[in-house]
Amino acid sequence: MRFEVVQNIAAPADPVAQAYANPDFYATVAGLPPLSAPEVLSHEVDGETVRLRIRYRYAAELSSVVRAVVDPKKLSWVEVSTHRLAAREVTFSMDPDNYADRFQSAGSYRFDTSGDGTSTVRRARGDVSIRMPLVGRRVEQAIVSGLQDHLAGEVPYIERWVAEHGG
């Protein structure tokens, strides 16, 4: 399932891109539904490129139909992201801790300066693929919906982070 999310963030693009590459930012969004607190596993800086590995767990309720084939306790993954700060671009993949034969997701996002020059437009694009008979499409929809909710919920956190840490 293809997804696209476009958001407006009331902060300048460069500090927003830098914040998402900062492992300390993720502690501020602890427990933002539908995910549990992000766990930063690694942070590597090579000039203007930052690589992050962050574990997430899906914490929202799943329908009984989905729970019949998926153990909610096993819905966790590591987001592997590469942040190119100068270009304000990020590529990512989600490596599942379980169900690796059934789950794939990858995509990208970029931080563009808005038309007024004072805020950021984040454009996220990607694909989620679940290979499970009967419920695969429903699980994809739940993941994409949860991702959209999570990204929307991050906006006030990133705006506050930039305001408090310069930008």
C-alpha positions, -999 to +999 in steps of 0.1 A: +000+000+000+014+033-011+012+063+013+019+100+012+017+124+041+021+162+037+024+183+069+031+219+078+055+225+107+057+260+122+095+261+123+123+266+098+133+237+076+170+233+085+164+231+123+135+207+117+157+184+096+185+186+122+160+178+150+148+146+133+185+135+131+191+142+168+186+111+189+176+132+219+145+144+201+129+110+202+128+109+240+104+138+238+078+119+219+078+089+242+045+070+240+029+091+213+000+068+201-003+044+184+034+035+192+052+029+223+082+050+233+109+050+206+141+033+216+172+048+199+195+018+192+223+036+173+233+071+160+262+075+136+273+109+121+295+111+090+298+147+080+263+159+068+249+123+069+233+109+100+222+073+104+197+063+130+183+030+141+152+033+163+129+005+176+092+011+177+064-011+190+028-009+178+007-003+209-028+003+197-057-022+197-060-045+168-092-061+156-100-097+166-096-107+130-061-093+128-052-107+163-061-142+150-031-142+128-008-116+143+004-115+179+002-078+190+032-083+213+053-091+183+045-060+163+078-042+166+104-030+141+136-010+137+134+021+116+167+025+098+170+060+085+197+080+066+194+117+071+212+139+045+211+172+064+223+195+036+196+182+013+170+179+041+161+144+028+157+112+047+153+076+034+141+049+057+132+012+059+114-007+086+131-039+096+106-061+115+117-079+147+091-106+138+071-115+107+100-105+084+087-128+057+054-110+057+062-073+063+081-047+043+082-010+044+104+017+030+102+053+019+115+088+022+107+123+034+119+157+028+117+190+046+110+219+023+108+256+032+072+268+029+062+296+006+064+322+034+099+311+042+093+307+079+079+272+082+084+237+069+065+214+046+073+177+054+065+154+025+066+117+034+062+089+009+065+052+011+052+017+008+039-008+033+034-044+022+019-071+043+017-106+029-010-123+050-040-141+034-074-125+042-060-097+066-030-083+048-048-053+034-065-046+067-031-047+085-016-024+059-044+001+064-040-001+102-002+006+099-007+035+074-034+050+095-013+047+127+017+062+108-004+092+097-017+097+133+018+094+147+033+118+122+005+143+129+011+139+166+048+147+162+042+182+149+038+200+182+067+181+196+090+191+168+078+227+169+085+228+207+119+211+202+130+237+176+118+266+197+137+253+228+169+243+210+173+271+185+160+277+151 
